[in-house]
Each structure stands twice: as structure tokens, then as C-alpha cells.
Amino acid sequence: MDKMTAIITGSGRGIGAECVLAFAKEGYNVVVNYTSREPLELVEKLDSMGASYIAVKGDVSVEEDAKAIVKKAIEAFGTVSVLVNNAGIAKDGLLLRMKTEDFRKVLDVNLTGTFNMIREVSGTMVKKRYGRIINISSVVGIMGNAGQANYASSKAGVIGLTKSVARELARRGITCNAVAPGYVSTDMTGVLTDEQKAAISESIPLKELGKTEDIANAVLFLAKRESSYITGQVLAVDGGMSM
Ligand SMILES: NC(=O)c1ccc[n+]([C@@H]2O[C@H](COP(=O)([O-])OP(=O)(O)OC[C@H]3O[C@@H](n4cnc5c(N)ncnc54)[C@H](O)[C@@H]3O)[C@@H](O)[C@H]2O)c1
């Protein structure tokens, strides 16, 4: 069997970088995607593992960049079997003060970026009649959250997109699922104060924030060839928050 190739967007750090390491450990060719600075620490780790990878700069919300990421992946590895749409941003604020540009920007990266990447990768997956698409949503896309009208809308949109793609591509051997993390310790949640983190932990049935490994494990599970009968699902990895 050919070696599988996985593209993980926004993977220079945090959950994305953890996914890159998890796929590399499983022997996949990995496509790292970053926006500004090359993620040297991650690249060093991949080199020391002897991993097969390329690192591609690109903004997923820009159509040409999404095209270029997929093109470079195919040039390097022949095809793409797994796409993990992890790139995401937050620009939090209360509704009354939220600027339209901040609403649009978050939708642009989190939702349109996910759409751009799925559209670009679907051709090669359809040709091979095989694919695993995993979109990183959020518990906030299921439950909503005060101060995150833009972010919650984008992540709820990702769920609708996931189910539509799952239905559209099901007969082509391609599954599409979403992983909805709860609160995970990364740069994104680094802005929270210790008091806020303690209050959040208290509200989580499992009483602690998640780790990047928790999310990478779920992504890897959905990416497996054996997970072929799971599609259009939203797997909450949230310590029980959204049940
Ligand atoms: N940390 C959490 O608690 C949490 C919870 C639920 C969902 N998520 C989601 O998980 C994903 C990863 O988040 P994280 O916590 O690792 O945060 P992070 O900020 O550490 O990582 C986000 C990554 O996305 C990249 N990125 C941003 N805009 C991009 C663009 N336009 N094109 C390509 N890459 C871009 C960033 O450079 C960064 O590497 C995001 O989609 C986020 O919304 C995180």
C-alpha cells in the first residue's frame, strides 16, 4: 500500500503541531502549513524523527494559497489521503462592540479557509476514491459562548460544512468528520488568567483543561482507514463539557 500523506493546516504550533507529530509517528508523509515564521522547533523534531515532510507557507483563507498548499503536497508525495483543517483564529469581543471586520475575519479563516482546503483537496481524493477529512470545530460551535459570536458562528458553520461534505463525498470513499475540542492548553487559551482557567476547569465534568495530545488522538482515530464507517460526525473532545 502507498504511504499515506496528511496535510495539517495551521500546524506550526499548538494542536496542529501535535497532529503533525502524531501522523509522522504513524509513518505518514506530513505537510506542515504555517503563515508567517517557519516553525523551526517543529521542523527540528521532525528531522530528528527522520520524518518525511514538507513545510509550506500559506494563508488558508486565500484561495490561491490553498491551491498552492495542495499542489505542493501532490508534487512532493503524489496524492493526499488526509486533510486536517486545524488553522483557526479568535477575535473575541462582546456583540455590541464587535466590529464587522472582526466578525468577517474570523469567518474567513475558520470557515472559508476550511472550505477552500476541502475544495482543493477533493479532486485528488475523488480520483483515488479515498480520503479522510477532519475539521477542527469547537465545543463553542455546539454550545455558543458569550463574547465569541464570530468564533462560535464560524465553528458552527464548520459543523454544517462537515455534514454537507460528508453527504456529498460519501460515495467516493471519502469521509468527513469534525472534532470539537473543549478548552485545550495552547497559545489560544494562553490569554486566559489563572482564575479564568480555574473557573473553566470547575465547569468541566473531568475537572481539567484538555491537552493537545487528547485532540491529536481523536484526529488520528478518525483518519484511520478502519474508521471508514464514520462520517458526518462531530466528536466532542471536551472532558464532558457539551454533554
Ligand atoms: N485551544 C483551544 O482551547 C481550542 C478549543 C477549541 C477549538 N480549537 C481550535 O483548534 C485549532 C488549533 O488551535 P490552537 O489552540 O492550537 O491555537 P493556536 O493559535 O496555537 O494555533 C492556531 C494555528 O493556526 C494558524 N493560522 C491562523 N490563521 C491561519 C491562516 N489564515 N492560514 C493558515 N494558518 C493559520 C496559526 O498560525 C497557528 O499555527 C483552531 O482551529 C482552534 O479554533 C482550540
The ligand as a MOL file (V3000), in Angstrom:
LIG
                    3D

  0  0  0     0  0            999 V3000
M  V30 BEGIN CTAB
M  V30 COUNTS 44 48 0 0 0
M  V30 BEGIN ATOM
M  V30 1 N -7.1490 25.7430 22.3080 0
M  V30 2 C -8.4330 25.5230 22.4820 0
M  V30 3 O -8.9410 25.5470 23.6050 0
M  V30 4 C -9.3240 25.2110 21.3200 0
M  V30 5 C -10.6360 24.8260 21.5840 0
M  V30 6 C -11.4780 24.5120 20.5470 0
M  V30 7 C -11.0320 24.5970 19.2410 0
M  V30 8 N -9.7520 24.9950 18.9930 0 CHG=1
M  V30 9 C -9.3440 25.0720 17.5960 0
M  V30 10 O -8.1950 24.2760 17.4020 0
M  V30 11 C -7.4350 24.8070 16.3120 0
M  V30 12 C -5.9950 24.9880 16.7560 0
M  V30 13 O -5.9530 25.9560 17.7790 0
M  V30 14 P -4.7870 26.0720 18.8770 0
M  V30 15 O -5.4420 26.0610 20.1800 0
M  V30 16 O -3.7040 25.1190 18.5840 0 CHG=-1
M  V30 17 O -4.3650 27.5890 18.6320 0
M  V30 18 P -3.0460 28.2770 18.0740 0
M  V30 19 O -3.3680 29.7190 17.9960 0
M  V30 20 O -1.8690 27.8180 18.8480 0
M  V30 21 O -2.9300 27.6420 16.6040 0
M  V30 22 C -3.6500 28.1140 15.5080 0
M  V30 23 C -2.7750 27.9180 14.2920 0
M  V30 24 O -3.4870 28.3520 13.1340 0
M  V30 25 C -2.5910 29.1160 12.3350 0
M  V30 26 N -3.3410 30.0200 11.4760 0
M  V30 27 C -4.0700 31.1020 11.8500 0
M  V30 28 N -4.5930 31.6960 10.7690 0
M  V30 29 C -4.2010 30.9730 9.7020 0
M  V30 30 C -4.4250 31.0680 8.3060 0
M  V30 31 N -5.1580 32.0610 7.7990 0
M  V30 32 N -3.8720 30.1580 7.4750 0
M  V30 33 C -3.1190 29.1450 7.9770 0
M  V30 34 N -2.8530 29.0020 9.2900 0
M  V30 35 C -3.4030 29.9090 10.1420 0
M  V30 36 C -1.7130 29.8310 13.3340 0
M  V30 37 O -0.5280 30.3070 12.7130 0
M  V30 38 C -1.4800 28.7340 14.3640 0
M  V30 39 O -0.3970 27.9310 13.9970 0
M  V30 40 C -8.1280 26.1040 15.8990 0
M  V30 41 O -8.9860 25.8640 14.8080 0
M  V30 42 C -8.9480 26.4540 17.1180 0
M  V30 43 O -10.0470 27.2580 16.8150 0
M  V30 44 C -8.8840 25.2950 20.0070 0
M  V30 END ATOM
M  V30 BEGIN BOND
M  V30 1 1 1 2
M  V30 2 2 2 3
M  V30 3 1 2 4
M  V30 4 1 4 5
M  V30 5 2 4 44
M  V30 6 2 5 6
M  V30 7 1 6 7
M  V30 8 2 7 8
M  V30 9 1 8 9
M  V30 10 1 8 44
M  V30 11 1 9 10
M  V30 12 1 9 42
M  V30 13 1 10 11
M  V30 14 1 11 12
M  V30 15 1 11 40
M  V30 16 1 12 13
M  V30 17 1 13 14
M  V30 18 2 14 15
M  V30 19 1 14 16
M  V30 20 1 14 17
M  V30 21 1 17 18
M  V30 22 2 18 19
M  V30 23 1 18 20
M  V30 24 1 18 21
M  V30 25 1 21 22
M  V30 26 1 22 23
M  V30 27 1 23 24
M  V30 28 1 23 38
M  V30 29 1 24 25
M  V30 30 1 25 26
M  V30 31 1 25 36
M  V30 32 1 26 27
M  V30 33 1 26 35
M  V30 34 2 27 28
M  V30 35 1 28 29
M  V30 36 1 29 30
M  V30 37 2 29 35
M  V30 38 1 30 31
M  V30 39 2 30 32
M  V30 40 1 32 33
M  V30 41 2 33 34
M  V30 42 1 34 35
M  V30 43 1 36 37
M  V30 44 1 36 38
M  V30 45 1 38 39
M  V30 46 1 40 41
M  V30 47 1 40 42
M  V30 48 1 42 43
M  V30 END BOND
M  V30 END CTAB
M  END
